[in-house]
């Protein structure tokens, strides 16, 4: 999913739809992690993006109910 939401805003929207936030990271943090492993990156990473991992907050209903 690609959007213009901050991680906090996306977490709030996802919570409103019944999801819990499992993890979230900014692209700046990801870029720093990759740079530590691979050395300087050949491109800039915009700080306004991030990635979030969400899971359904409630177990799914039993089949047939």
SULUR-V307606 format. One record per backbone hydrogen bond with DSSP energy under -0.5 kcal/mol. NH is the residue of the N-H (numbers start at 1). CO is the residue of the C=O. If there is no record, write none. Layout:
[[NH	CO] [NH	CO]]
//
This chain:
[[10	6] [11	7] [12	8] [13	9] [14	10] [15	11] [16	12] [17	13] [17	14] [18	15] [19	14] [20	55] [22	20] [22	53] [23	53] [25	51] [27	49] [30	26] [31	27] [32	28] [33	29] [34	30] [35	31] [36	32] [37	33] [38	34] [39	35] [46	44] [49	46] [51	25] [53	23] [55	20] [57	18] [65	62]]
//
